[in-house]
Each structure stands twice: as C-alpha cells, then as structure tokens.
Amino acid sequence: MVELITLFGTYIAVFVTLGIFTILYKENPWYRTSESLFLGLAVGYGVAQQMLFVRDQWAGQWSKSSIMMIGYFLALLVGIMWYFRFSKKYFYIYRWPLAVIVGTGIGASLRTVMIAQFLDQIRAQALLNLWVPNNIWPTTINNICMFVMTPAVLLYFWFTGADSKPGFMKYVDKLARYTMMAGFGSAFGYTVLTRYSLFIGRAQFLLGIPPNLAEGYPAFIVMALIMLASMIGYDLMQKKKTTAV
Amino acid sequence: MSFVEKLQNIDRRWIYILAWIFVLYPLINPLGLPVPIQKESTAWNKAINDIPDGSVVVFSCMFSIASIPELYPMTIATFSHLMTKNCKIIVATFWNDGALVFDQTLLKQIDPATYGKVYGKDWIDLGYAPGAETAMRAFADDMVNTFPSDYLYSKPTSSYEIMQNIKTAADVDIIVSFESGTPGVGEWLRQWNTPYGTKLIVGCSGVSAPGMAPYLQSGQLNANLPGLTSTAEYELLIKRPALATAGVDAVSMSHLLVVLLVILGNVGYFATRGRKS
C-alpha cells in the first residue's frame, strides 16, 4: 500500500507535468502555475545547495587558522559584492567580483585548452588511417571522408568573404557546405531524439511504467480530465469576455 | 486552398496530438521492434567491463532534474553494472541538481548494500561543489578540501576509509560522467584528462552527441553512450532491461512521425513553389 504522502506527491507531480504540457494548446493559468512552481523550487534548492557548500567549507577547512579565516571572509566579501549589480549608484563595485570570476575561469581553462581542444584534434586528424584492409566499410570510407571534409570546412571559413574565389576553391566550398549540411542533419536527428526522449520519460511516469509508481496512471486520468474540463471552461469564459467587449 | 497548400499550414496542435498518439500507443501496447546493438553501447559495456579490480572511479551526475527522462536510465544501468565490479566509487557532481538526482532517485532504485558495498569503504557520495570548471580543477588537485564533508551523513570526508589513499586526480583511474551541457566533457578534458591522464567515458543526451564525436575519434574519450536508444542497447547487453528498453518502441515511432512530417512538408513546399513561380 502506498503511503498517503507518496500518493499526494504523485498527484502533484502529475499535475505539474500536465500543467507544463498544456502550453502546447495555448498560454493558460495551469501552465503559469506549474512554471512558477518549478522556477521557485529550482532557485530555492539552488540557493540551499550553495549555502551548504559555504557552511561545509567553513567547518571543513577555513575555520582552522586565523589566516584562513581572513581568506574566507574576504571570499564572502567578494561574494556579497555581486549584489551591487542591483544598485545603479554602486554598480561599478559589481565589476570587481565579475573580474575575479572571469579571470579565474579563463586562467583555469587556458592551462590546457590548447592541448585538449586544439592540438589533440589536429593530431587525431593527422593520424587517420586511410586504409583499413579488414574494415573498408565503414571505417576506411569514414576516415577518407573525415580526411577530406575537415580541411574543406576549415578552408571554407578561412576564405569566407572573398567576392570571387579561384576555380578549385569553388569545389572546396561546395564540399564544405555538404559536409556542414550533413553535420546539421545529424544534430537535428539527435535533437529530435532528445526532445522525444524527454517526452517519453514523462509519458512513462504518467502511465506508471516501472520503476515509476503505478499510481501515476490513475492520477494521470483524473488530472487530465480535470485539466481538460477546466481549460474548456476557461476558453469559453475568455470567448464570452471577448464577445462582451 | 488545395491539399498541398493545407500541408504548409497544419495547425501545430494537430502535430502535438499526433506526437502524443505515436508515443503513448507503443508504451501502452509494446510493439517489440528489434533493437540492433550498435558500436556505442558495445564500447560502453566494454569500457565498464574492462575496469580492473581495485580501480578508483569518479561517478558524476552532471545533469539537472529536467534531463532525468533521458539520462536517468543510463545512469541506473551503469551504476548497477559498476556495483558488480570490484572498484571504489566516488560520487561527486558540479551541477546543482546532480546531488539530488543521485540521492533522491538513483539510490532509491539501487541499494549498494545489496551488492555487498559498504558506504565509506567501497563508495562515497561527496555531493555538489559550485564553481563549475574552477571547482573541477580544485577537486582534481585536492579532493578532500574541495568536499570537506560527505553528502549523505555530513561527516568529515577525511574520516572515511575510502579517502585515505585517494587525494588527487592522479589516484583516480576513470571518470564516468553523465551530462547534458556545461560543465561537462570539455571541463573534464581540460582539468582531468589532459593534466592527469585520467580516462573518461561520457553518457550524454542525444543533442550533445555530435559534439562528442571529435573527442571520441581523438581517443580522449574512451566511450560515449548517447541518448535513450543506445541506453536500451546497453540495458540489453547487461541483461537488465528497464526504462530505456520499454521506451525504445516509442522512440522509433516518434522518429517515424518526424520523418513523415518532414516528407509531407517537403512535398507541400515543392508543389506550391512550382505554382508560385
């Protein structure tokens, strides 16, 4: 037997799920309620998590010596300076913590970005094996395609803007465009997969497919009927108002 | 207005109704369409199987609640697979909701104790650290001070047996990360893989898959599990069919609908283009 609190939670989850889906029909109060609920919870949870981290850092290491305590309070001060973003008079103070964050972020990533996301890619391209005897399709064909297409796309962007291109570059341009179209097509296909996967996950919850609670299914029927009836009512009311005006 | 012109102006709400039908019908009445095993899921299964005994694994849920429907099945399947291995698991995340996803949803499905895993000795949940890439860098350089206490019991991290010999990224053998954006694979590569040579495998939402391909080709990424379909294949490989396997018919049907709509849209476009000119 499911506990009452779990059942209540299931009904709330079904209500919020269907409330968000009602935007597919049109803007309505159910959608706005669900959206606000989600945003409020997400922000509240986020703030609580950050505060927990600040507390743990104090207890775990920064309260151990007076030098570290000073460092901790300086960091807190920099954090508080963020809030000057909301003041027109002292807005400039907000720029200092921003500079610290941007500086540390760029510094941390610059350390290895050239190797991880530039040189290693060039090395991989240079080491492509253009003849794999036991695997002509797909490996050999794939490698040849990559060997030709990657430089084509790079050349396309290097020489963008020229009014007239020499004969050979016209073919390179065309190949680059086809390559990019293939890339966009692949990205579109995967995007469809993701969007539908998100929908399928919620549909599994609404239908009570394990490991989701079986109580989700009756809750789905009940909440869907209530929402449908109320939205038809809301629509008729809106129409009446428009006619009266 | 002719039929082909109407094709250009279908009310989007009819498309949404069709989407609901194409998704809900195969979920209620499974069609049992074949699930061919592809190289991505095979490589993922091999990467987990090949983790040597005694290895240290960082397991990271780098996604929010909103991505649960797509990434949760692969997270459950991989975590249960890891539970059968003789390795130490450190759970940590740099996404706000990551700790919640692991604690509130995953642990309710899989109890490590049933696999004989002891908390604090075989695995530990460190929770969330804000700061994205800078926090990941700090975690790589000094694990205990980045997470001074654990997430589940709020006890000092240094007091747990598992953390006695694990201090920096150099002590970690492989990162198993599930992600739907930034911070994610780029940050793991920049702060862990390149400086420390830590192996990395990434399960991601389908939309991120094309971005993973260059890293997979360069060998920086040892395996990639993209989206729900690959997860279904992986579930079948480890003989643990679950949510992804149940949803794979709906994935196929929904893609069929999208292909049909693209064809219809093109037919309408080319037919009316000829008339206009």
Interface residues (C-beta under 8 A of the other chain):
Chain A: L24 Y25 A42 Y45 G46 Q49 Q50 L52 F53 D56 Q57 A59 G60 Q61 T104 G105 A108 S109 R111 T112 V113 I115 A116 Q117 D120 Q121 R123 A124 M146 G183 S186 A187 G189 Y190 T191 V192 L193 T194 Y196 S197 L198 F199 I200 G201 R202 A203 Q204 L207 I209 P211
Chain B: R12 R13 Y16 A19 V23 L24 L27 I28 I65 A66 S67 I68 P69 E70 Y72 N96 D97 A99 L100 Q109 G127 Y128 A129 P130 A132 E133 T134 R137 N145 F147 P148 S149 S154 P156 T157 G186 E187 L189 R190 Q191 N193 T194 P195 S205 G206 V207 S208 A209 P210 P214 Q217 S218 G219 Q220 P226 G227 L228 T229 A242 L243 A246 G247 A250 V251 S254 H255 V258
